[in-house]
Amino acid sequence: MDAYISVPVAPPPKAAQRTERIKLYGPDAFAGMRLAGGLTAECLDEIAALIKPGLALAEIDAFVRDFANTHNATPATLGYKGYQYACCTSVNHVVCHGFPTEKRLHDGDIVNVDVTLIHSGWHGDSSRMYAVGRPKRAAERLVQIAHDAMMCGINAVRPGAKLGDIGHAIQSYAESQRCSIVRDFCGHGIGQVFHDSPDILNFGRPDTGVELREGMIFTVEPMVNLGRGKVKILADGWTVVTRDKKLSAQFEHSIGVTAQGCEIFTQSPAGLDMPGF
């Protein structure tokens, strides 16, 4: 059976579901992802102005809920497999899926905010790192490496390349900077399904895996640790932390494969998705 399935006209959102066959989308889907991704980028842009010492993580969650409500969108994480928040907030050694609780940010923290907004049935999925006050140089460096690792993966995307090329580009760069890749989590297909095929690993060998084709839509989202790549899930069943309690950083974009390379749907028009301290 062919590993791909063409989706020239998007089905109704209620009919969308994960399949093992990779969906190849047409211009209408790219337009939908452009709108959803742009909305998520706008939300993350506005969060940048909120980040400061003393801010409760719950205030970020409240902002995302309000932003979604006023822009005719829905937070994809709200109620997803029992998750009760509109975003994920992962501070310092929390790798991903951190709860936005009443915990407050402190000067020197780094925090990842992960937002997925559903607009007209399409998912715009993106995350960024934010600096709280003045982080130490090691934290600044890690955040830059995580961003650059993501871009290495994105720059490897083009028709005819392989999934292994993306993972190899990410892994090679991160390890050349004496950092580690978290192998327990990965990017994923996206569109009218939150987590779809294929899985986008953040490590791999070049020229291996499924061939990339025009029309594929997925996320690239490496998690990079300052220490070792080993992680564990806390008792809440969601929060992932580094086992050695060293810092972790992550960036994420939703992208679509084009004839020339790829389009980033969640890029900030103001350039606020770049590391900045």
C-alpha positions as a Python dict, from the first residue, in 0.01 Angstrom:
ca = {
    (1, 'M'): (0, 0, 0),
    (2, 'D'): (120, 351, -78),
    (3, 'A'): (246, 523, 238),
    (4, 'Y'): (82, 850, 128),
    (5, 'I'): (-273, 968, 68),
    (6, 'S'): (-357, 1285, -122),
    (7, 'V'): (-603, 1525, 42),
    (8, 'P'): (-666, 1788, -231),
    (9, 'V'): (-984, 1910, -62),
    (10, 'A'): (-993, 1914, 318),
    (11, 'P'): (-1258, 1687, 474),
    (12, 'P'): (-1489, 1825, 745),
    (13, 'P'): (-1304, 1855, 1078),
    (14, 'K'): (-1523, 1588, 1241),
    (15, 'A'): (-1407, 1335, 982),
    (16, 'A'): (-1038, 1404, 1037),
    (17, 'Q'): (-846, 1136, 1222),
    (18, 'R'): (-495, 999, 1254),
    (19, 'T'): (-397, 741, 998),
    (20, 'E'): (-72, 559, 931),
    (21, 'R'): (-77, 690, 575),
    (22, 'I'): (84, 1032, 538),
    (23, 'K'): (-154, 1300, 415),
    (24, 'L'): (-51, 1516, 119),
    (25, 'Y'): (-241, 1845, 126),
    (26, 'G'): (-328, 2099, -141),
    (27, 'P'): (-342, 2481, -150),
    (28, 'D'): (-665, 2507, 53),
    (29, 'A'): (-506, 2319, 342),
    (30, 'F'): (-195, 2536, 327),
    (31, 'A'): (-416, 2843, 344),
    (32, 'G'): (-594, 2704, 649),
    (33, 'M'): (-265, 2623, 820),
    (34, 'R'): (-135, 2969, 734),
    (35, 'L'): (-426, 3128, 922),
    (36, 'A'): (-410, 2893, 1222),
    (37, 'G'): (-32, 2916, 1243),
    (38, 'G'): (-37, 3292, 1213),
    (39, 'L'): (-287, 3315, 1498),
    (40, 'T'): (-69, 3098, 1721),
    (41, 'A'): (236, 3310, 1634),
    (42, 'E'): (41, 3625, 1725),
    (43, 'C'): (-57, 3472, 2059),
    (44, 'L'): (304, 3381, 2138),
    (45, 'D'): (416, 3729, 2031),
    (46, 'E'): (183, 3888, 2285),
    (47, 'I'): (294, 3648, 2559),
    (48, 'A'): (646, 3792, 2524),
    (49, 'A'): (523, 4116, 2683),
    (50, 'L'): (387, 3927, 2985),
    (51, 'I'): (702, 3739, 3083),
    (52, 'K'): (867, 3888, 3393),
    (53, 'P'): (971, 3786, 3744),
    (54, 'G'): (669, 3726, 3965),
    (55, 'L'): (433, 3624, 3684),
    (56, 'A'): (225, 3318, 3774),
    (57, 'L'): (220, 3048, 3506),
    (58, 'A'): (-158, 3040, 3546),
    (59, 'E'): (-166, 3397, 3413),
    (60, 'I'): (-15, 3274, 3086),
    (61, 'D'): (-283, 3007, 3065),
    (62, 'A'): (-557, 3264, 3131),
    (63, 'F'): (-414, 3486, 2856),
    (64, 'V'): (-416, 3199, 2603),
    (65, 'R'): (-779, 3118, 2688),
    (66, 'D'): (-883, 3481, 2646),
    (67, 'F'): (-685, 3520, 2325),
    (68, 'A'): (-848, 3209, 2177),
    (69, 'N'): (-1195, 3325, 2277),
    (70, 'T'): (-1152, 3666, 2118),
    (71, 'H'): (-1009, 3523, 1795),
    (72, 'N'): (-1266, 3252, 1728),
    (73, 'A'): (-1018, 2977, 1809),
    (74, 'T'): (-992, 2682, 2049),
    (75, 'P'): (-684, 2570, 2248),
    (76, 'A'): (-615, 2217, 2128),
    (77, 'T'): (-468, 2103, 2460),
    (78, 'L'): (-777, 2198, 2662),
    (79, 'G'): (-934, 1862, 2747),
    (80, 'Y'): (-691, 1668, 2524),
    (81, 'K'): (-656, 1322, 2683),
    (82, 'G'): (-762, 1476, 3014),
    (83, 'Y'): (-520, 1771, 3004),
    (84, 'Q'): (-689, 2065, 3176),
    (85, 'Y'): (-492, 2366, 3049),
    (86, 'A'): (-489, 2584, 2738),
    (87, 'C'): (-110, 2567, 2701),
    (88, 'C'): (201, 2403, 2844),
    (89, 'T'): (458, 2600, 3044),
    (90, 'S'): (791, 2428, 3105),
    (91, 'V'): (1041, 2607, 3331),
    (92, 'N'): (1417, 2539, 3353),
    (93, 'H'): (1465, 2160, 3384),
    (94, 'V'): (1106, 2083, 3282),
    (95, 'V'): (1139, 1946, 2929),
    (96, 'C'): (776, 1964, 2816),
    (97, 'H'): (407, 1940, 2918),
    (98, 'G'): (452, 2149, 3232),
    (99, 'F'): (128, 2260, 3399),
    (100, 'P'): (57, 2637, 3408),
    (101, 'T'): (-11, 2648, 3781),
    (102, 'E'): (17, 2927, 4039),
    (103, 'K'): (395, 2875, 4041),
    (104, 'R'): (567, 3209, 3977),
    (105, 'L'): (860, 3287, 3751),
    (106, 'H'): (1188, 3406, 3901),
    (107, 'D'): (1468, 3621, 3767),
    (108, 'G'): (1704, 3403, 3565),
    (109, 'D'): (1445, 3139, 3469),
    (110, 'I'): (1390, 3021, 3115),
    (111, 'V'): (1042, 2904, 3020),
    (112, 'N'): (895, 2730, 2718),
    (113, 'V'): (535, 2814, 2630),
    (114, 'D'): (368, 2566, 2395),
    (115, 'V'): (43, 2677, 2229),
    (116, 'T'): (-177, 2504, 1971),
    (117, 'L'): (-477, 2698, 1848),
    (118, 'I'): (-749, 2540, 1633),
    (119, 'H'): (-895, 2784, 1380),
    (120, 'S'): (-1157, 2667, 1128),
    (121, 'G'): (-1052, 2309, 1198),
    (122, 'W'): (-678, 2361, 1141),
    (123, 'H'): (-413, 2330, 1414),
    (124, 'G'): (-140, 2591, 1451),
    (125, 'D'): (120, 2433, 1682),
    (126, 'S'): (426, 2622, 1805),
    (127, 'S'): (642, 2677, 2111),
    (128, 'R'): (910, 2926, 2213),
    (129, 'M'): (1156, 2990, 2489),
    (130, 'Y'): (1131, 3310, 2693),
    (131, 'A'): (1389, 3463, 2925),
    (132, 'V'): (1281, 3586, 3267),
    (133, 'G'): (1497, 3879, 3372),
    (134, 'R'): (1864, 3800, 3314),
    (135, 'P'): (1940, 3429, 3274),
    (136, 'K'): (2292, 3294, 3317),
    (137, 'R'): (2512, 3261, 3012),
    (138, 'A'): (2468, 2880, 3005),
    (139, 'A'): (2090, 2923, 2979),
    (140, 'E'): (2124, 3183, 2702),
    (141, 'R'): (2354, 2951, 2510),
    (142, 'L'): (2121, 2651, 2548),
    (143, 'V'): (1822, 2849, 2420),
    (144, 'Q'): (2017, 2963, 2115),
    (145, 'I'): (2132, 2607, 2044),
    (146, 'A'): (1776, 2473, 2070),
    (147, 'H'): (1653, 2735, 1823),
    (148, 'D'): (1940, 2674, 1583),
    (149, 'A'): (1888, 2295, 1606),
    (150, 'M'): (1524, 2341, 1505),
    (151, 'M'): (1628, 2557, 1209),
    (152, 'C'): (1886, 2299, 1103),
    (153, 'G'): (1603, 2046, 1086),
    (154, 'I'): (1373, 2283, 898),
    (155, 'N'): (1648, 2371, 650),
    (156, 'A'): (1681, 2000, 566),
    (157, 'V'): (1318, 1985, 450),
    (158, 'R'): (1258, 1963, 75),
    (159, 'P'): (1091, 1718, -164),
    (160, 'G'): (1307, 1411, -213),
    (161, 'A'): (1484, 1439, 123),
    (162, 'K'): (1419, 1176, 389),
    (163, 'L'): (1284, 1201, 742),
    (164, 'G'): (1623, 1079, 866),
    (165, 'D'): (1783, 1388, 715),
    (166, 'I'): (1580, 1611, 949),
    (167, 'G'): (1673, 1414, 1260),
    (168, 'H'): (2037, 1388, 1155),
    (169, 'A'): (2063, 1765, 1102),
    (170, 'I'): (1914, 1836, 1445),
    (171, 'Q'): (2119, 1575, 1630),
    (172, 'S'): (2447, 1660, 1459),
    (173, 'Y'): (2419, 2027, 1542),
    (174, 'A'): (2308, 1984, 1904),
    (175, 'E'): (2577, 1728, 1980),
    (176, 'S'): (2844, 1941, 1810),
    (177, 'Q'): (2755, 2204, 2072),
    (178, 'R'): (2803, 1949, 2354),
    (179, 'C'): (2430, 1924, 2426),
    (180, 'S'): (2195, 1625, 2422),
    (181, 'I'): (1879, 1547, 2227),
    (182, 'V'): (1573, 1413, 2409),
    (183, 'R'): (1475, 1099, 2220),
    (184, 'D'): (1154, 1018, 2406),
    (185, 'F'): (945, 1283, 2224),
    (186, 'C'): (931, 1403, 1865),
    (187, 'G'): (756, 1615, 1606),
    (188, 'H'): (446, 1491, 1427),
    (189, 'G'): (216, 1532, 1135),
    (190, 'I'): (-47, 1801, 1186),
    (191, 'G'): (-337, 1963, 1005),
    (192, 'Q'): (-694, 1887, 1100),
    (193, 'V'): (-554, 1625, 1338),
    (194, 'F'): (-346, 1739, 1637),
    (195, 'H'): (-98, 1451, 1623),
    (196, 'D'): (-88, 1274, 1288),
    (197, 'S'): (157, 1065, 1085),
    (198, 'P'): (449, 1077, 1039),
    (199, 'D'): (659, 1103, 1355),
    (200, 'I'): (946, 1350, 1309),
    (201, 'L'): (1238, 1220, 1515),
    (202, 'N'): (1504, 1460, 1638),
    (203, 'F'): (1785, 1214, 1572),
    (204, 'G'): (1865, 980, 1288),
    (205, 'R'): (2084, 879, 997),
    (206, 'P'): (2089, 1068, 667),
    (207, 'D'): (1906, 928, 364),
    (208, 'T'): (1689, 697, 576),
    (209, 'G'): (1318, 685, 646),
    (210, 'V'): (1017, 805, 452),
    (211, 'E'): (1075, 1037, 156),
    (212, 'L'): (943, 1391, 193),
    (213, 'R'): (686, 1498, -63),
    (214, 'E'): (526, 1828, -149),
    (215, 'G'): (207, 1871, 52),
    (216, 'M'): (324, 1706, 374),
    (217, 'I'): (254, 1911, 689),
    (218, 'F'): (426, 1847, 1022),
    (219, 'T'): (602, 2001, 1321),
    (220, 'V'): (975, 2024, 1389),
    (221, 'E'): (1033, 2054, 1765),
    (222, 'P'): (1365, 1940, 1912),
    (223, 'M'): (1412, 1931, 2287),
    (224, 'V'): (1774, 1998, 2377),
    (225, 'N'): (1928, 1935, 2720),
    (226, 'L'): (2232, 2100, 2871),
    (227, 'G'): (2315, 1770, 3040),
    (228, 'R'): (2220, 1418, 2938),
    (229, 'G'): (1918, 1334, 2725),
    (230, 'K'): (1748, 1113, 2983),
    (231, 'V'): (1410, 1228, 3112),
    (232, 'K'): (1131, 1108, 3340),
    (233, 'I'): (759, 1175, 3373),
    (234, 'L'): (638, 1300, 3711),
    (235, 'A'): (352, 1148, 3908),
    (236, 'D'): (98, 1383, 3746),
    (237, 'G'): (140, 1176, 3429),
    (238, 'W'): (229, 1476, 3212),
    (239, 'T'): (524, 1682, 3335),
    (240, 'V'): (853, 1568, 3181),
    (241, 'V'): (1179, 1667, 3352),
    (242, 'T'): (1549, 1601, 3297),
    (243, 'R'): (1678, 1321, 3518),
    (244, 'D'): (1994, 1515, 3604),
    (245, 'K'): (1789, 1835, 3672),
    (246, 'K'): (1994, 2031, 3420),
    (247, 'L'): (1830, 2284, 3191),
    (248, 'S'): (1624, 2193, 2885),
    (249, 'A'): (1505, 2411, 2596),
    (250, 'Q'): (1272, 2364, 2300),
    (251, 'F'): (1142, 2550, 1997),
    (252, 'E'): (867, 2432, 1763),
    (253, 'H'): (726, 2535, 1427),
    (254, 'S'): (450, 2391, 1209),
    (255, 'I'): (567, 2366, 848),
    (256, 'G'): (450, 2245, 508),
    (257, 'V'): (666, 2090, 236),
    (258, 'T'): (663, 2300, -84),
    (259, 'A'): (812, 2248, -428),
    (260, 'Q'): (1106, 2469, -330),
    (261, 'G'): (1157, 2353, 29),
    (262, 'C'): (910, 2438, 303),
    (263, 'E'): (681, 2707, 442),
    (264, 'I'): (682, 2792, 814),
    (265, 'F'): (322, 2852, 916),
    (266, 'T'): (396, 2969, 1271),
    (267, 'Q'): (672, 3222, 1204),
    (268, 'S'): (642, 3554, 1386),
    (269, 'P'): (608, 3849, 1147),
    (270, 'A'): (781, 4060, 1412),
    (271, 'G'): (1072, 3818, 1450),
    (272, 'L'): (980, 3744, 1812),
    (273, 'D'): (1026, 3370, 1763),
    (274, 'M'): (1402, 3424, 1760),
    (275, 'P'): (1598, 3390, 2085),
    (276, 'G'): (1634, 3729, 2246),
    (277, 'F'): (1772, 3825, 2584),
}
